[in-house]
Amino acid sequence: MRIGELSRKTGVSVRALRHYEAEGLIGAARGGNGYRDFGDGAVEAVRQIRGMIESGLPIRIVREILPYLDGPAALMPDVPCAYMIGEVARQRDVLDRRIRALTGNRDALDAYLRAARSAAA
């Protein structure tokens, strides 16, 4: 599929898709006319990438962990870089804090809705 169609299916701008490609997060074949041709798995890959970026992960971390989302553990390098292990652990801690905050926000919204619905009934 061409980049415009991928953009429509994922809700991600064409500019962002070009950036993802330049960063090595997604790949596309090129037709004889030079147009990008994304494969069938591109929609799910872009959704995963977008989700990770929206959760606050920097692209350098997304690039490192993307192959492990659906791949075997055998992809792990023999000697992982200590810096990258620390970075991924730090990002995981950040995500945990965000999840706790989001859970608290959701619980507050639920409490508000229960109270508002009771008052309206």
Secondary structure, 3 states (H helix, E strand, C coil): CCHHHHHHHHCCCHHHHHHHHHCCCCCCEECCCCCEECCCCHHHHHHHHHHHHHCCCCHHHHHHHHHHCCCCHHHCCCCCCHHHHHHHHHHHHHHHHHHHHHHHHHHHHHHHHHHHHHHHC
